[in-house]
Amino acid sequence: MSGTSVPKGYKSKLDMYMTQTAIGLLKRDFQDRLCEALNLKRVSAPLIVDPSTGLNDDLNGTERPVSFDIPAAGKTAAVVHSLAKWKRLALKRYGFSVGEGIVTDMNAIRRDETPDNLHSVYTDQWDWEKIMPQDSRNLDFLRDTAEKIVGAICDSAAMIRRVFPEITYEPRREMKFITSQELEDLYPALAPKQREDRITEEYGTVFVACIGGALRSGMPHDGRAPDYDDWSLNGDILFYNPLLQRSFEISSMGIRVDPETLKKQLGISGQTEREKLMFHKALLSGELPQTIGGGIGQSRLSMLLLEKAHIGEVQSSVWDPETERVCSESGIILL
């Protein structure tokens, strides 16, 4: 069943032609700003990986990857969920140094996603990763990196408003930084997503840190795979979306696990058998650099900055009949 809802009286501010023009302009502009802010180089990235390497992202641990056999290779391949672990391995293979990083155009299929205004089975994002100093494994470094990303987003938003005066959305540059436990303490009666709605409505731009581990309530703020982010040094960049009147996640990011944290989080999640996989063995033996990285939704950012009500207005995907009906009756053109 579709979770799509359309704001009353909604009408896109840009027609189809101008929407496509704006998407292309925004993607080029933001990638350049992101690379400058974080010292990143664009590299090519895989659409499929060998599941036996452990490189695919398990997301919340329940999503099923799309997989298929390749007779000529004698292997099974899986379409990526994201490139969280592949990027760290790539940085080692490419010989990058501390302070240098990479960014890729990541395209993924998340077959178990429930479609709504923000979600599609097709995912596109800027997946980035950067080698960081060992002594920067702290929340201050995480916050500083997130603020640079927010700055790049705000600069691209200003560019869009100059080129397309009908667009008026202006994201707040000042970012509220709060841990998931502080957020739970602030709104103990609310569910995690309701807490995000409340805090972003008040502050506009928010970074919710420390996601994946159990809070004092006994439940995590949200699920995270145990083998890429350090749950005490990660988080999400959220903006308040005035059109949809809700919080709007643009990026999930974090300082990556070191050997000690990997073993701890695999133990907590009951997945110690993953220590035998290629990626995990390399990390546990100290072969991989210490990195920080994340994903920034391309369609999400286009949707937010172009003031679109549905993600299908800025990407082409497959939708259920109910979503198609709701959008058609509301005058929303799904690409």
MOVEN-V476843 format. One record per pair of residues at least 12 apart in sequence whose ideal C-beta (glycine too) atoms are under 10 Angstrom apart, sorted by the first residue. I is the first residue (numbers start at 0). J is the second residue. If there is no record, write none. Layout:
BEGIN
i=I j=J
i=I j=J
END
This chain:
BEGIN
i=0 j=113
i=0 j=114
i=0 j=115
i=0 j=319
i=0 j=321
i=0 j=322
i=1 j=113
i=1 j=114
i=1 j=115
i=1 j=116
i=1 j=318
i=1 j=319
i=1 j=320
i=1 j=321
i=1 j=322
i=1 j=323
i=1 j=324
i=1 j=325
i=1 j=326
i=2 j=113
i=2 j=114
i=2 j=115
i=2 j=116
i=2 j=117
i=2 j=118
i=2 j=319
i=2 j=321
i=2 j=322
i=2 j=325
i=3 j=114
i=3 j=115
i=3 j=116
i=3 j=117
i=3 j=118
i=3 j=308
i=3 j=309
i=3 j=310
i=3 j=311
i=3 j=318
i=3 j=319
i=3 j=321
i=3 j=322
i=3 j=323
i=3 j=324
i=3 j=325
i=3 j=326
i=3 j=329
i=3 j=331
i=4 j=115
i=4 j=116
i=4 j=243
i=4 j=308
i=4 j=309
i=4 j=325
i=4 j=329
i=5 j=116
i=5 j=243
i=5 j=308
i=5 j=309
i=5 j=325
i=5 j=326
i=5 j=328
i=5 j=329
i=5 j=330
i=5 j=331
i=6 j=116
i=6 j=241
i=6 j=242
i=6 j=243
i=6 j=244
i=6 j=308
i=6 j=329
i=7 j=329
i=8 j=329
i=9 j=242
i=9 j=243
i=9 j=306
i=9 j=307
i=9 j=308
i=9 j=309
i=9 j=329
i=9 j=330
i=9 j=331
i=10 j=308
i=10 j=329
i=10 j=330
i=10 j=331
i=11 j=165
i=11 j=305
i=11 j=306
i=11 j=307
i=11 j=308
i=11 j=309
i=11 j=312
i=11 j=330
i=11 j=331
i=11 j=332
i=12 j=163
i=12 j=164
i=12 j=165
i=12 j=166
i=12 j=167
i=12 j=168
i=12 j=305
i=12 j=306
i=12 j=307
i=13 j=163
i=13 j=165
i=13 j=166
i=13 j=305
i=13 j=306
i=13 j=307
i=13 j=312
i=14 j=332
i=15 j=312
i=15 j=332
i=15 j=334
i=17 j=162
i=17 j=163
i=17 j=165
i=17 j=305
i=18 j=163
i=18 j=301
i=18 j=305
i=18 j=307
i=18 j=312
i=18 j=313
i=18 j=332
i=18 j=334
i=19 j=313
i=19 j=334
i=20 j=162
i=20 j=163
i=21 j=159
i=21 j=162
i=21 j=163
i=21 j=166
i=21 j=301
i=21 j=304
i=21 j=305
i=21 j=307
i=21 j=313
i=22 j=297
i=22 j=298
i=22 j=300
i=22 j=301
i=22 j=302
i=22 j=304
i=22 j=305
i=22 j=307
i=22 j=312
i=22 j=313
i=22 j=314
i=22 j=334
i=23 j=301
i=24 j=155
i=24 j=158
i=24 j=159
i=24 j=162
i=24 j=163
i=25 j=155
i=25 j=156
i=25 j=158
i=25 j=159
i=25 j=162
i=25 j=163
i=25 j=297
i=25 j=300
i=25 j=301
i=25 j=304
i=25 j=305
i=25 j=313
i=26 j=104
i=26 j=123
i=26 j=125
i=26 j=155
i=26 j=297
i=26 j=298
i=26 j=300
i=26 j=301
i=27 j=155
i=28 j=151
i=28 j=154
i=28 j=155
i=28 j=156
i=28 j=158
i=28 j=159
i=28 j=162
i=29 j=125
i=29 j=148
i=29 j=151
i=29 j=152
i=29 j=154
i=29 j=155
i=29 j=156
i=29 j=158
i=29 j=159
i=29 j=295
i=29 j=297
i=29 j=300
i=29 j=301
i=29 j=304
i=30 j=102
i=30 j=104
i=30 j=125
i=30 j=127
i=30 j=151
i=30 j=155
i=30 j=295
i=30 j=297
i=31 j=151
i=31 j=155
i=32 j=147
i=32 j=148
i=32 j=150
i=32 j=151
i=32 j=152
i=32 j=153
i=32 j=154
i=32 j=155
i=32 j=158
i=33 j=102
i=33 j=125
i=33 j=127
i=33 j=147
i=33 j=148
i=33 j=150
i=33 j=151
i=33 j=152
i=33 j=155
i=33 j=295
i=34 j=100
i=34 j=101
i=34 j=102
i=34 j=125
i=34 j=127
i=34 j=151
i=35 j=147
i=35 j=151
i=35 j=154
i=36 j=144
i=36 j=146
i=36 j=147
i=36 j=148
i=36 j=149
i=36 j=150
i=36 j=151
i=36 j=152
i=36 j=154
i=37 j=98
i=37 j=99
i=37 j=100
i=37 j=101
i=37 j=102
i=37 j=127
i=37 j=128
i=37 j=129
i=37 j=144
i=37 j=147
i=37 j=148
i=37 j=151
i=37 j=291
i=37 j=292
i=38 j=98
i=38 j=99
i=38 j=100
i=38 j=129
i=38 j=130
i=39 j=95
i=39 j=99
i=39 j=100
i=39 j=101
i=39 j=102
i=39 j=103
i=39 j=125
i=39 j=127
i=39 j=128
i=39 j=129
i=39 j=292
i=40 j=93
i=40 j=95
i=40 j=99
i=40 j=100
i=40 j=101
i=40 j=102
i=41 j=101
i=41 j=102
i=41 j=103
i=41 j=104
i=41 j=125
i=41 j=127
i=42 j=86
i=42 j=89
i=42 j=90
i=42 j=93
i=42 j=95
i=42 j=100
i=42 j=101
i=42 j=102
i=42 j=103
i=42 j=104
i=42 j=126
i=42 j=128
i=43 j=89
i=43 j=101
i=43 j=103
i=43 j=104
i=44 j=79
i=44 j=82
i=44 j=85
i=44 j=86
i=44 j=89
i=44 j=101
i=44 j=102
i=44 j=103
i=44 j=104
i=44 j=105
i=44 j=106
i=44 j=126
i=45 j=76
i=45 j=78
i=45 j=79
i=45 j=82
i=45 j=85
i=45 j=89
i=45 j=103
i=45 j=105
i=46 j=76
i=46 j=78
i=46 j=79
i=46 j=82
i=46 j=105
i=46 j=106
i=46 j=107
i=46 j=108
i=47 j=64
i=47 j=65
i=47 j=66
i=47 j=67
i=47 j=69
i=47 j=75
i=47 j=76
i=47 j=77
i=47 j=78
i=47 j=79
i=48 j=64
i=48 j=76
i=48 j=77
i=48 j=78
i=48 j=79
i=48 j=80
i=48 j=82
i=48 j=84
i=48 j=85
i=48 j=278
i=49 j=69
i=49 j=72
i=49 j=74
i=49 j=75
i=49 j=76
i=49 j=77
i=49 j=277
i=50 j=64
i=50 j=66
i=50 j=74
i=50 j=75
i=50 j=76
i=50 j=77
i=50 j=276
i=51 j=74
i=51 j=75
i=51 j=77
i=51 j=276
i=51 j=277
i=52 j=77
i=52 j=84
i=52 j=85
i=52 j=88
i=52 j=276
i=52 j=277
i=52 j=278
i=52 j=279
i=52 j=281
i=53 j=84
i=53 j=226
i=53 j=273
i=53 j=274
i=53 j=275
i=53 j=276
i=53 j=277
i=53 j=278
i=53 j=279
i=53 j=280
i=53 j=281
i=53 j=282
i=54 j=77
i=54 j=79
i=54 j=82
i=54 j=83
i=54 j=84
i=54 j=85
i=54 j=86
i=54 j=87
i=54 j=88
i=54 j=276
i=54 j=277
i=54 j=278
i=55 j=77
i=55 j=78
i=55 j=79
i=55 j=80
i=55 j=81
i=55 j=82
i=55 j=83
i=55 j=84
i=55 j=85
i=55 j=107
i=55 j=224
i=55 j=278
i=56 j=79
i=56 j=80
i=56 j=81
i=56 j=82
i=56 j=83
i=56 j=84
i=56 j=85
i=56 j=105
i=56 j=107
i=56 j=109
i=56 j=126
i=56 j=224
i=56 j=226
i=56 j=227
i=56 j=294
i=57 j=80
i=57 j=81
i=57 j=83
i=57 j=84
i=57 j=222
i=57 j=223
i=57 j=224
i=57 j=225
i=57 j=226
i=57 j=227
i=57 j=268
i=57 j=270
i=57 j=273
i=58 j=80
i=58 j=81
i=58 j=83
i=58 j=107
i=58 j=109
i=58 j=111
i=58 j=112
i=58 j=222
i=58 j=223
i=58 j=224
i=58 j=251
i=59 j=80
i=59 j=111
i=59 j=211
i=59 j=219
i=59 j=221
i=59 j=222
i=59 j=223
i=59 j=224
i=60 j=222
i=60 j=223
i=60 j=224
i=60 j=225
i=60 j=268
i=60 j=269
i=60 j=270
i=61 j=111
i=61 j=222
i=62 j=80
i=62 j=109
i=62 j=110
i=62 j=111
i=62 j=112
i=62 j=222
i=62 j=224
i=63 j=77
i=63 j=80
i=63 j=109
i=63 j=110
i=63 j=111
i=64 j=76
i=64 j=77
i=64 j=78
i=64 j=79
i=64 j=80
i=64 j=107
i=64 j=108
i=64 j=109
i=64 j=110
i=64 j=111
i=65 j=77
i=65 j=78
i=65 j=79
i=65 j=80
i=65 j=107
i=65 j=108
i=65 j=109
i=65 j=110
i=65 j=120
i=66 j=78
i=77 j=108
i=78 j=106
i=78 j=107
i=78 j=108
i=78 j=109
i=78 j=110
i=79 j=105
i=79 j=106
i=79 j=107
i=79 j=108
i=79 j=109
i=79 j=122
i=79 j=126
i=80 j=105
i=80 j=107
i=80 j=108
i=80 j=109
i=80 j=110
i=80 j=111
i=80 j=122
i=80 j=224
i=81 j=105
i=81 j=107
i=81 j=109
i=81 j=122
i=81 j=124
i=81 j=126
i=81 j=224
i=81 j=227
i=81 j=251
i=81 j=292
i=81 j=293
i=81 j=294
i=82 j=101
i=82 j=103
i=82 j=105
i=82 j=107
i=82 j=124
i=82 j=126
i=82 j=127
i=82 j=128
i=82 j=227
i=82 j=292
i=82 j=294
i=83 j=105
i=83 j=126
i=83 j=128
i=83 j=224
i=83 j=226
i=83 j=227
i=83 j=228
i=83 j=251
i=83 j=252
i=83 j=253
i=83 j=255
i=83 j=290
i=83 j=292
i=83 j=293
i=83 j=294
i=84 j=128
i=84 j=224
i=84 j=226
i=84 j=227
i=84 j=255
i=84 j=256
i=84 j=276
i=84 j=278
i=84 j=279
i=84 j=281
i=84 j=282
i=84 j=287
i=84 j=292
i=85 j=103
i=85 j=105
i=85 j=126
i=85 j=128
i=85 j=278
i=86 j=100
i=86 j=101
i=86 j=102
i=86 j=103
i=86 j=105
i=86 j=126
i=86 j=127
i=86 j=128
i=86 j=129
i=86 j=227
i=86 j=255
i=86 j=290
i=86 j=292
i=86 j=293
i=86 j=294
i=87 j=101
i=87 j=128
i=87 j=130
i=87 j=227
i=87 j=255
i=87 j=256
i=87 j=278
i=87 j=281
i=87 j=282
i=87 j=287
i=87 j=288
i=87 j=289
i=87 j=290
i=87 j=292
i=88 j=128
i=88 j=277
i=88 j=278
i=88 j=281
i=88 j=282
i=88 j=286
i=88 j=287
i=88 j=288
i=89 j=101
i=89 j=103
i=89 j=128
i=90 j=128
i=90 j=129
i=90 j=130
i=90 j=287
i=90 j=288
i=90 j=290
i=90 j=292
i=91 j=130
i=91 j=281
i=91 j=286
i=91 j=287
i=91 j=288
i=91 j=290
i=95 j=128
i=95 j=129
i=95 j=130
i=95 j=288
i=95 j=290
i=96 j=130
i=96 j=288
i=97 j=129
i=97 j=130
i=97 j=131
i=97 j=132
i=97 j=133
i=97 j=135
i=97 j=288
i=97 j=289
i=97 j=290
i=98 j=129
i=98 j=130
i=98 j=131
i=98 j=132
i=99 j=129
i=99 j=130
i=99 j=288
i=100 j=127
i=100 j=128
i=100 j=129
i=100 j=130
i=100 j=131
i=100 j=290
i=100 j=291
i=100 j=292
i=101 j=126
i=101 j=127
i=101 j=128
i=101 j=129
i=101 j=130
i=101 j=290
i=101 j=292
i=102 j=125
i=102 j=126
i=102 j=127
i=102 j=128
i=102 j=129
i=102 j=292
i=102 j=295
i=103 j=124
i=103 j=125
i=103 j=126
i=103 j=127
i=103 j=128
i=103 j=294
i=104 j=123
i=104 j=124
i=104 j=125
i=104 j=126
i=104 j=297
i=105 j=122
i=105 j=123
i=105 j=124
i=105 j=125
i=105 j=126
i=105 j=127
i=105 j=294
i=105 j=295
i=105 j=296
i=105 j=297
i=106 j=121
i=106 j=122
i=106 j=123
i=106 j=124
i=106 j=126
i=106 j=297
i=107 j=120
i=107 j=121
i=107 j=122
i=107 j=123
i=107 j=124
i=107 j=126
i=107 j=294
i=108 j=120
i=108 j=121
i=108 j=122
i=108 j=316
i=108 j=317
i=109 j=121
i=109 j=122
i=112 j=316
i=113 j=319
i=114 j=309
i=114 j=310
i=114 j=311
i=114 j=316
i=114 j=317
i=114 j=318
i=114 j=319
i=114 j=321
i=114 j=322
i=115 j=309
i=115 j=310
i=115 j=322
i=116 j=240
i=116 j=242
i=116 j=243
i=116 j=245
i=116 j=247
i=116 j=302
i=116 j=307
i=116 j=308
i=116 j=309
i=116 j=310
i=116 j=311
i=116 j=312
i=116 j=322
i=116 j=325
i=116 j=326
i=116 j=331
i=117 j=240
i=117 j=243
i=117 j=245
i=117 j=247
i=117 j=248
i=117 j=296
i=117 j=298
i=117 j=299
i=117 j=302
i=117 j=303
i=117 j=309
i=117 j=310
i=118 j=299
i=118 j=310
i=118 j=316
i=119 j=298
i=119 j=309
i=119 j=310
i=119 j=311
i=119 j=314
i=119 j=315
i=119 j=316
i=119 j=317
i=119 j=318
i=119 j=322
i=120 j=316
i=120 j=317
i=120 j=318
i=121 j=298
i=121 j=310
i=121 j=311
i=121 j=314
i=121 j=315
i=121 j=316
i=121 j=317
i=122 j=294
i=122 j=296
i=122 j=297
i=122 j=298
i=122 j=299
i=122 j=310
i=122 j=314
i=122 j=316
i=123 j=294
i=123 j=296
i=123 j=297
i=123 j=298
i=123 j=299
i=123 j=301
i=123 j=313
i=123 j=314
i=123 j=316
i=124 j=249
i=124 j=250
i=124 j=251
i=124 j=293
i=124 j=294
i=124 j=295
i=124 j=296
i=124 j=297
i=124 j=298
i=124 j=299
i=124 j=300
i=125 j=148
i=125 j=250
i=125 j=293
i=125 j=294
i=125 j=295
i=125 j=296
i=125 j=297
i=125 j=300
i=126 j=292
i=126 j=293
i=126 j=294
i=126 j=295
i=127 j=144
i=127 j=148
i=127 j=250
i=127 j=252
i=127 j=290
i=127 j=291
i=127 j=292
i=127 j=293
i=127 j=294
i=127 j=295
i=128 j=227
i=128 j=252
i=128 j=255
i=128 j=288
i=128 j=290
i=128 j=291
i=128 j=292
i=128 j=293
i=128 j=294
i=129 j=144
i=129 j=288
i=129 j=290
i=129 j=291
i=129 j=292
i=129 j=293
i=130 j=287
i=130 j=288
i=130 j=289
i=130 j=290
i=130 j=291
i=130 j=292
i=131 j=144
i=131 j=254
i=131 j=255
i=131 j=288
i=131 j=289
i=131 j=290
i=131 j=291
i=131 j=292
i=132 j=289
i=133 j=257
i=133 j=288
i=133 j=289
i=134 j=289
i=135 j=232
i=135 j=254
i=135 j=289
i=135 j=291
i=136 j=229
i=136 j=231
i=136 j=232
i=136 j=254
i=136 j=255
i=136 j=257
i=136 j=260
i=136 j=289
i=136 j=291
i=137 j=231
i=137 j=232
i=137 j=254
i=138 j=176
i=138 j=178
i=138 j=206
i=138 j=208
i=138 j=209
i=138 j=231
i=138 j=232
i=138 j=234
i=138 j=254
i=139 j=176
i=140 j=232
i=140 j=254
i=140 j=291
i=141 j=176
i=141 j=206
i=141 j=208
i=141 j=209
i=141 j=229
i=141 j=231
i=141 j=232
i=141 j=233
i=141 j=234
i=141 j=252
i=141 j=253
i=141 j=254
i=141 j=291
i=142 j=174
i=142 j=176
i=142 j=206
i=142 j=208
i=142 j=234
i=144 j=252
i=144 j=253
i=144 j=254
i=144 j=291
i=144 j=292
i=144 j=293
i=145 j=174
i=145 j=176
i=145 j=204
i=145 j=206
i=145 j=208
i=145 j=234
i=145 j=235
i=145 j=236
i=145 j=250
i=145 j=252
i=145 j=253
i=145 j=291
i=145 j=293
i=146 j=172
i=146 j=173
i=146 j=174
i=146 j=176
i=146 j=204
i=146 j=206
i=146 j=236
i=148 j=174
i=148 j=206
i=148 j=236
i=148 j=249
i=148 j=250
i=148 j=252
i=148 j=293
i=148 j=295
i=149 j=170
i=149 j=171
i=149 j=172
i=149 j=173
i=149 j=174
i=149 j=204
i=149 j=205
i=149 j=206
i=149 j=236
i=149 j=238
i=149 j=249
i=149 j=250
i=150 j=172
i=150 j=174
i=151 j=295
i=152 j=170
i=152 j=172
i=152 j=204
i=152 j=236
i=152 j=238
i=152 j=249
i=152 j=250
i=152 j=295
i=152 j=300
i=152 j=303
i=152 j=304
i=153 j=169
i=153 j=170
i=153 j=171
i=153 j=172
i=153 j=173
i=153 j=174
i=153 j=204
i=153 j=238
i=153 j=304
i=154 j=172
i=155 j=170
i=155 j=300
i=155 j=304
i=156 j=168
i=156 j=169
i=156 j=170
i=156 j=172
i=156 j=238
i=156 j=300
i=156 j=303
i=156 j=304
i=156 j=305
i=157 j=169
i=157 j=170
i=157 j=172
i=157 j=304
i=158 j=304
i=159 j=301
i=159 j=304
i=159 j=305
i=159 j=306
i=160 j=304
i=163 j=304
i=163 j=305
i=163 j=306
i=165 j=306
i=166 j=304
i=166 j=305
i=166 j=306
i=167 j=241
i=167 j=306
i=168 j=238
i=168 j=240
i=168 j=241
i=168 j=242
i=168 j=303
i=168 j=304
i=168 j=305
i=168 j=306
i=169 j=203
i=169 j=304
i=170 j=203
i=170 j=204
i=170 j=238
i=170 j=239
i=170 j=240
i=170 j=247
i=170 j=249
i=170 j=303
i=170 j=304
i=171 j=199
i=171 j=202
i=171 j=203
i=171 j=204
i=171 j=205
i=171 j=238
i=171 j=239
i=172 j=203
i=172 j=204
i=173 j=202
i=173 j=203
i=173 j=204
i=174 j=202
i=174 j=203
i=174 j=204
i=174 j=205
i=174 j=206
i=174 j=236
i=174 j=237
i=174 j=238
i=175 j=198
i=175 j=199
i=175 j=201
i=175 j=202
i=175 j=203
i=175 j=204
i=175 j=205
i=175 j=206
i=175 j=207
i=175 j=237
i=176 j=202
i=176 j=204
i=176 j=205
i=176 j=206
i=176 j=207
i=176 j=208
i=176 j=234
i=177 j=194
i=177 j=198
i=177 j=202
i=177 j=205
i=177 j=206
i=177 j=207
i=177 j=208
i=177 j=209
i=177 j=234
i=178 j=206
i=178 j=207
i=178 j=208
i=178 j=209
i=178 j=210
i=178 j=214
i=178 j=220
i=178 j=231
i=178 j=234
i=179 j=191
i=179 j=194
i=179 j=195
i=179 j=207
i=179 j=208
i=179 j=209
i=179 j=210
i=179 j=211
i=179 j=212
i=179 j=214
i=179 j=219
i=179 j=220
i=179 j=221
i=179 j=230
i=179 j=233
i=179 j=234
i=179 j=235
i=180 j=208
i=180 j=209
i=180 j=212
i=180 j=213
i=180 j=214
i=180 j=215
i=180 j=216
i=180 j=220
i=181 j=198
i=181 j=207
i=181 j=208
i=181 j=209
i=182 j=194
i=182 j=195
i=182 j=197
i=182 j=198
i=182 j=205
i=182 j=207
i=182 j=208
i=182 j=209
i=182 j=214
i=182 j=220
i=183 j=214
i=183 j=215
i=183 j=216
i=183 j=218
i=183 j=220
i=184 j=214
i=184 j=215
i=184 j=216
i=185 j=197
i=185 j=198
i=186 j=198
i=187 j=214
i=187 j=215
i=187 j=216
i=190 j=218
i=191 j=207
i=191 j=210
i=191 j=214
i=191 j=216
i=191 j=218
i=191 j=219
i=191 j=220
i=191 j=221
i=192 j=220
i=192 j=221
i=192 j=245
i=192 j=246
i=192 j=248
i=193 j=245
i=193 j=246
i=194 j=207
i=194 j=220
i=194 j=246
i=195 j=207
i=195 j=220
i=195 j=221
i=195 j=235
i=195 j=237
i=195 j=239
i=195 j=245
i=195 j=246
i=195 j=247
i=195 j=248
i=196 j=237
i=196 j=239
i=196 j=240
i=196 j=243
i=196 j=244
i=196 j=245
i=196 j=246
i=196 j=247
i=197 j=239
i=197 j=246
i=198 j=237
i=198 j=239
i=198 j=246
i=199 j=237
i=199 j=238
i=199 j=239
i=199 j=240
i=199 j=245
i=199 j=246
i=199 j=247
i=199 j=248
i=200 j=239
i=200 j=240
i=200 j=241
i=200 j=244
i=200 j=245
i=200 j=246
i=201 j=239
i=202 j=237
i=202 j=238
i=202 j=239
i=203 j=237
i=203 j=238
i=203 j=239
i=203 j=241
i=204 j=236
i=204 j=237
i=204 j=238
i=204 j=239
i=204 j=249
i=205 j=234
i=205 j=235
i=205 j=236
i=205 j=237
i=205 j=238
i=205 j=239
i=205 j=246
i=206 j=234
i=206 j=235
i=206 j=236
i=206 j=237
i=206 j=250
i=206 j=252
i=207 j=220
i=207 j=221
i=207 j=233
i=207 j=234
i=207 j=235
i=207 j=236
i=207 j=237
i=207 j=246
i=207 j=248
i=208 j=220
i=208 j=230
i=208 j=231
i=208 j=232
i=208 j=233
i=208 j=234
i=208 j=235
i=208 j=253
i=209 j=228
i=209 j=229
i=209 j=230
i=209 j=231
i=209 j=232
i=209 j=233
i=209 j=234
i=209 j=253
i=210 j=222
i=210 j=223
i=210 j=228
i=210 j=230
i=210 j=231
i=210 j=233
i=210 j=234
i=210 j=235
i=210 j=251
i=210 j=253
i=211 j=223
i=211 j=224
i=211 j=225
i=211 j=228
i=211 j=229
i=211 j=230
i=211 j=231
i=211 j=233
i=211 j=234
i=211 j=253
i=211 j=264
i=211 j=267
i=211 j=268
i=212 j=225
i=212 j=229
i=212 j=230
i=212 j=231
i=212 j=233
i=212 j=263
i=212 j=264
i=212 j=267
i=213 j=230
i=213 j=267
i=220 j=234
i=220 j=235
i=221 j=235
i=221 j=248
i=221 j=251
i=222 j=268
i=223 j=251
i=223 j=253
i=223 j=264
i=223 j=268
i=224 j=256
i=224 j=264
i=224 j=268
i=224 j=270
i=224 j=273
i=225 j=256
i=225 j=260
i=225 j=261
i=225 j=262
i=225 j=263
i=225 j=264
i=225 j=265
i=225 j=266
i=225 j=267
i=225 j=268
i=225 j=269
i=225 j=270
i=225 j=271
i=225 j=273
i=226 j=255
i=226 j=256
i=226 j=260
i=226 j=261
i=226 j=264
i=226 j=265
i=226 j=268
i=226 j=270
i=226 j=273
i=226 j=274
i=226 j=276
i=226 j=278
i=226 j=279
i=226 j=282
i=227 j=253
i=227 j=255
i=227 j=256
i=227 j=261
i=227 j=264
i=227 j=278
i=227 j=282
i=227 j=290
i=227 j=292
i=227 j=293
i=228 j=251
i=228 j=252
i=228 j=253
i=228 j=254
i=228 j=255
i=228 j=256
i=228 j=260
i=228 j=264
i=228 j=291
i=228 j=292
i=228 j=293
i=229 j=253
i=229 j=254
i=229 j=255
i=229 j=256
i=229 j=257
i=229 j=259
i=229 j=260
i=229 j=261
i=229 j=263
i=229 j=264
i=229 j=291
i=230 j=253
i=230 j=256
i=230 j=260
i=230 j=263
i=230 j=264
i=230 j=267
i=230 j=268
i=231 j=253
i=231 j=254
i=231 j=260
i=231 j=264
i=232 j=253
i=232 j=254
i=232 j=255
i=232 j=256
i=232 j=257
i=232 j=260
i=232 j=291
i=233 j=251
i=233 j=252
i=233 j=253
i=233 j=254
i=233 j=255
i=233 j=256
i=233 j=291
i=233 j=293
i=234 j=250
i=234 j=251
i=234 j=252
i=234 j=253
i=234 j=254
i=234 j=293
i=235 j=248
i=235 j=249
i=235 j=250
i=235 j=251
i=235 j=252
i=235 j=253
i=235 j=293
i=236 j=248
i=236 j=249
i=236 j=250
i=236 j=251
i=236 j=252
i=236 j=293
i=236 j=295
i=237 j=249
i=237 j=250
i=238 j=250
i=238 j=299
i=238 j=300
i=238 j=303
i=238 j=304
i=239 j=303
i=240 j=302
i=240 j=303
i=240 j=306
i=240 j=308
i=241 j=306
i=242 j=302
i=242 j=303
i=242 j=306
i=242 j=307
i=242 j=308
i=243 j=302
i=243 j=303
i=243 j=307
i=243 j=308
i=243 j=309
i=247 j=296
i=247 j=299
i=247 j=300
i=247 j=302
i=247 j=303
i=248 j=296
i=248 j=299
i=249 j=293
i=249 j=294
i=249 j=295
i=249 j=296
i=249 j=299
i=249 j=300
i=249 j=302
i=249 j=303
i=249 j=304
i=250 j=293
i=250 j=294
i=250 j=295
i=250 j=296
i=250 j=299
i=250 j=300
i=251 j=293
i=251 j=294
i=251 j=295
i=251 j=296
i=252 j=291
i=252 j=292
i=252 j=293
i=252 j=294
i=252 j=295
i=253 j=290
i=253 j=291
i=253 j=292
i=253 j=293
i=254 j=289
i=254 j=290
i=254 j=291
i=254 j=292
i=254 j=293
i=255 j=282
i=255 j=287
i=255 j=288
i=255 j=289
i=255 j=290
i=255 j=291
i=255 j=292
i=255 j=293
i=256 j=279
i=256 j=282
i=256 j=283
i=256 j=287
i=256 j=289
i=256 j=290
i=257 j=282
i=257 j=283
i=257 j=285
i=257 j=287
i=257 j=289
i=258 j=279
i=258 j=282
i=258 j=283
i=258 j=284
i=258 j=285
i=258 j=287
i=259 j=283
i=260 j=282
i=261 j=273
i=261 j=274
i=261 j=279
i=261 j=282
i=261 j=283
i=262 j=274
i=262 j=279
i=262 j=282
i=262 j=283
i=265 j=279
i=265 j=283
i=296 j=310
i=296 j=314
i=297 j=313
i=297 j=314
i=298 j=310
i=298 j=311
i=298 j=312
i=298 j=313
i=298 j=314
i=298 j=315
i=298 j=316
i=298 j=334
i=299 j=313
i=299 j=314
i=300 j=313
i=301 j=313
i=301 j=314
i=302 j=314
i=307 j=331
i=308 j=326
i=308 j=329
i=308 j=331
i=309 j=322
i=309 j=325
i=309 j=326
i=309 j=329
i=309 j=331
i=309 j=332
i=309 j=333
i=310 j=333
i=310 j=334
i=311 j=323
i=311 j=326
i=311 j=331
i=311 j=332
i=311 j=333
i=311 j=334
i=312 j=326
i=312 j=331
i=312 j=332
i=312 j=333
i=312 j=334
i=313 j=334
i=314 j=333
i=314 j=334
i=315 j=333
i=315 j=334
i=316 j=333
i=316 j=334
i=317 j=333
i=318 j=333
END
